[in-house]
Amino acid sequence: MKAIATTLPEVLVIEPQVFGDARGFFFESFNQRKFTEITGVAASFVQDNHSLSGRNVLRGLHYQIRQPQGKLVRVIAGEVFDVAVDLRRTSPTFGRWAGELLSGANKRQLWIPPGFAHGFVVLSETAEFLYKTTDYWAPQYERCLRWDDARVAIDWPLADTPILADKDARGLSFDEAEKY
């Protein structure tokens, strides 16, 4: 397992060591000791989530203004473009974003620390998305940053108009959104 830097130093791609042969493959999808060793993050995960979405579904950009969640995300089937946006006012990367392709084929994960908004768009016919969180879901503190905010200017790889949940369609602009 190794950590690979993204354009945001604290958002890391986690690449597992995959052992494969004619029978298939095996890899450790999570090992607390190795995760801490390669990232320097001593995260404690309290909740696992699993979603299934179709092509062009865009989920996010979500965050919790209180009880912020660190997330370790991965795709077990299909492909997504996964995005993190730094919402920490005191950060040198405040307002910037990083995006990575995650897929069942590349088996990569993305570590998104607390203080970041998170979202993804499905590029394949369907995608199954799994993620661990460092705090529990607290709907009263959940916020949504607008996916197409002009100031953040995420370069989403979209072929069509994305399919959004109502709450995501009502996301706030970067200037209006609460920040850390």
C-alpha positions as CSV (number, residue, x, y, z in Angstrom):
1,M,0.0,0.0,0.0
2,K,1.3,3.5,-0.9
3,A,0.1,7.0,-0.7
4,I,0.3,9.3,-3.7
5,A,0.0,13.1,-3.5
6,T,-2.7,15.0,-5.3
7,T,-2.8,18.7,-6.1
8,L,-4.0,19.2,-2.5
9,P,-1.3,17.9,-0.2
10,E,-3.6,16.5,2.4
11,V,-5.9,14.7,-0.1
12,L,-4.1,11.4,-0.9
13,V,-4.6,8.6,-3.4
14,I,-4.1,5.3,-1.6
15,E,-2.9,2.6,-3.9
16,P,-3.1,-1.0,-2.6
17,Q,-0.7,-3.8,-3.4
18,V,-2.8,-6.2,-5.5
19,F,-1.9,-9.9,-5.8
20,G,-3.4,-11.5,-8.9
21,D,-3.2,-14.7,-10.9
22,A,-5.4,-16.8,-13.1
23,R,-7.8,-17.3,-10.2
24,G,-8.4,-13.6,-9.7
25,F,-6.9,-11.1,-7.2
26,F,-6.5,-10.3,-3.5
27,F,-5.7,-7.1,-1.7
28,E,-6.1,-5.5,1.7
29,S,-8.7,-2.8,1.2
30,F,-7.8,-1.3,4.7
31,N,-5.2,-1.9,7.3
32,Q,-5.2,0.7,10.1
33,R,-1.4,0.4,10.9
34,K,-0.4,0.7,7.2
35,F,-2.8,3.6,6.6
36,T,-1.4,5.6,9.5
37,E,2.2,4.7,8.5
38,I,1.8,5.9,4.9
39,T,-0.5,8.9,5.5
40,G,0.6,10.1,8.9
41,V,-3.1,10.2,9.8
42,A,-4.3,8.4,12.9
43,A,-8.0,8.3,11.8
44,S,-10.6,6.3,13.6
45,F,-13.4,5.2,11.3
46,V,-16.9,4.9,12.8
47,Q,-19.2,4.3,9.8
48,D,-19.1,2.6,6.4
49,N,-21.4,3.6,3.6
50,H,-22.2,2.0,0.3
51,S,-24.1,3.5,-2.7
52,L,-25.1,2.5,-6.2
53,S,-25.5,5.1,-8.9
54,G,-26.1,5.2,-12.6
55,R,-24.2,7.1,-15.3
56,N,-24.1,10.9,-15.0
57,V,-25.4,10.8,-11.4
58,L,-23.5,13.5,-9.5
59,R,-23.5,13.3,-5.7
60,G,-22.3,16.3,-3.7
61,L,-20.5,18.4,-2.9
62,H,-21.3,17.4,0.7
63,Y,-19.8,18.3,4.0
64,Q,-20.8,18.6,7.7
65,I,-20.1,22.0,9.2
66,R,-20.0,20.4,12.7
67,Q,-18.9,16.8,13.2
68,P,-16.8,17.1,10.0
69,Q,-16.0,13.8,8.5
70,G,-12.8,12.5,7.1
71,K,-13.6,10.0,4.3
72,L,-11.7,7.1,2.8
73,V,-13.5,6.4,-0.5
74,R,-13.3,3.7,-3.2
75,V,-15.2,2.2,-6.0
76,I,-15.7,-1.6,-6.2
77,A,-17.5,-1.7,-9.6
78,G,-17.6,0.9,-12.3
79,E,-15.8,4.3,-12.5
80,V,-16.3,7.7,-11.0
81,F,-14.5,11.1,-11.0
82,D,-14.1,11.9,-7.3
83,V,-13.6,15.5,-6.0
84,A,-12.5,17.2,-2.8
85,V,-12.7,20.9,-2.2
86,D,-10.8,22.6,0.6
87,L,-13.2,24.7,2.8
88,R,-10.7,25.5,5.6
89,R,-10.2,29.2,5.7
90,T,-6.7,29.1,7.2
91,S,-5.5,26.5,4.6
92,P,-3.0,27.6,1.9
93,T,-5.2,25.6,-0.5
94,F,-8.5,27.1,0.6
95,G,-11.1,27.1,-2.2
96,R,-9.0,24.7,-4.4
97,W,-10.1,21.3,-5.6
98,A,-8.5,17.9,-6.5
99,G,-10.1,15.2,-8.6
100,E,-9.2,11.6,-9.2
101,L,-10.5,8.7,-11.3
102,L,-11.5,5.9,-9.0
103,S,-12.7,2.5,-10.4
104,G,-13.2,-1.1,-9.6
105,A,-10.3,-1.7,-12.1
106,N,-7.7,0.6,-10.6
107,K,-8.7,-0.2,-6.9
108,R,-7.4,3.1,-5.8
109,Q,-8.9,4.9,-2.8
110,L,-9.0,8.6,-1.9
111,W,-8.4,10.0,1.6
112,I,-10.3,13.2,2.1
113,P,-9.6,14.9,5.5
114,P,-12.2,16.7,7.6
115,G,-12.7,20.2,6.4
116,F,-13.3,19.3,2.7
117,A,-16.5,19.1,0.6
118,H,-16.7,15.9,-1.3
119,G,-18.6,14.7,-4.4
120,F,-18.4,12.4,-7.4
121,V,-19.9,11.8,-10.8
122,V,-20.4,8.4,-12.3
123,L,-18.7,7.8,-15.6
124,S,-19.6,4.2,-16.2
125,E,-23.1,2.6,-16.7
126,T,-23.3,2.1,-12.9
127,A,-20.9,2.4,-10.0
128,E,-20.8,1.0,-6.5
129,F,-19.1,3.4,-4.2
130,L,-17.9,2.6,-0.6
131,Y,-16.6,4.9,2.0
132,K,-15.5,5.0,5.6
133,T,-16.1,8.1,7.7
134,T,-14.4,9.4,10.8
135,D,-17.6,10.8,12.3
136,Y,-21.2,9.8,12.1
137,W,-23.7,11.3,9.7
138,A,-25.3,14.3,11.3
139,P,-28.1,15.6,8.9
140,Q,-28.6,18.7,10.9
141,Y,-25.0,19.8,10.1
142,E,-24.9,18.6,6.5
143,R,-24.2,21.3,3.9
144,C,-23.9,21.2,0.1
145,L,-21.5,23.3,-2.0
146,R,-22.8,23.8,-5.5
147,W,-21.2,21.3,-7.9
148,D,-20.8,23.9,-10.7
149,D,-19.7,26.9,-8.7
150,A,-17.8,29.3,-11.0
151,R,-15.3,30.3,-8.3
152,V,-14.2,26.7,-7.5
153,A,-14.4,25.8,-11.3
154,I,-14.2,22.0,-11.1
155,D,-13.5,20.5,-14.5
156,W,-16.0,17.7,-14.3
157,P,-15.7,15.1,-17.1
158,L,-19.4,15.4,-18.1
159,A,-20.8,14.3,-21.4
160,D,-24.4,15.3,-20.5
161,T,-26.2,17.3,-17.8
162,P,-25.7,15.6,-14.5
163,I,-28.5,13.9,-12.6
164,L,-28.8,15.5,-9.2
165,A,-30.7,15.0,-6.0
166,D,-32.9,17.9,-5.0
167,K,-30.6,18.9,-2.1
168,D,-27.6,18.9,-4.5
169,A,-29.4,21.0,-7.1
170,R,-30.0,23.6,-4.2
171,G,-26.3,23.6,-3.2
172,L,-24.9,27.0,-2.2
173,S,-22.2,28.9,-4.1
174,F,-18.7,29.0,-2.6
175,D,-19.3,32.6,-1.5
176,E,-22.6,31.7,0.3
177,A,-21.5,28.3,1.8
178,E,-20.5,28.0,5.4
179,K,-16.8,27.2,5.8
180,Y,-14.5,26.0,8.5
